[in-house]
Amino acid sequence: MGRPLKRVLLVNDDGIDAAGLTCLEAVAEQLADEVWVVAPEVDQSGSSHSVTLHEPLRFRQLGKRRFAVRGTPSDCVIMASQYLMADMRPDLVLSGINRGDNIADSVAYSGTIGAAMTALVMGLPAMALSQAYTDGQPVTWQTALRHGPGVIAALLDMPEREHVCFSINFPDVNPQAVTGVRVASQGRGSIVGVSVEERLDTRGKTYFWIQLHHDRQPARARGNDVDILHRGAVAVCPLRLERDDGNLEDALRERLAPLNRTD
């Protein structure tokens, strides 16, 4: 049986030299005839859907189908789909594998998720992959490597895949300890604070570090991504570009109705 894909594009937010990208290449080579890598030159974590509009983009070619872009993950998707691979666009965009999970509130600012969402804007099906880990412990890349190909292959024929980004999070357990693959909803409320730390550089000028503070326990609810990872399973969460809330539309119409009345 041949590989199911002709061309796949790999991108990430941890940078072209990240270990997770090397892992993703090994996964993609099992699924596609051609694997293209177009990734940021440096770490772009937290960049969400950001694109570069007010300065030029540059890239370096590092191999036959390998490029480093001086820009964001979304820039990489645009450069690849609209320029570098314009002769035959990829069948699928895989973003990751991120060092650290992308669950609950972190989905909003993740560059890994942002790249996959930008692929949807470009009309390309996409999946974002992330490997959970524990601070101070080795990252269990073998878990994503072992289970990634099967999960991706199972999602390839989903009829809605061109309108949905599948966010796939692998648990922080050894490959043989994975308890299954579960559909997840997105958790809420894991960011419990933000701090700004002021420092001085060697010339006495002020600069700042922003840090987000997380507590995943309050965000854990049965069946959401936080819960499923905690139970040692791969969490697959379908995400859409649309952010409107249909549940509020009727109440909103009623609230705004007086503003539309005429004498």
Order of alpha helices (4+ residues) and beta strands (2+ residues): beta-alpha-beta-beta-beta-alpha-beta-alpha-beta-alpha-beta-beta-beta-beta-alpha-beta-alpha
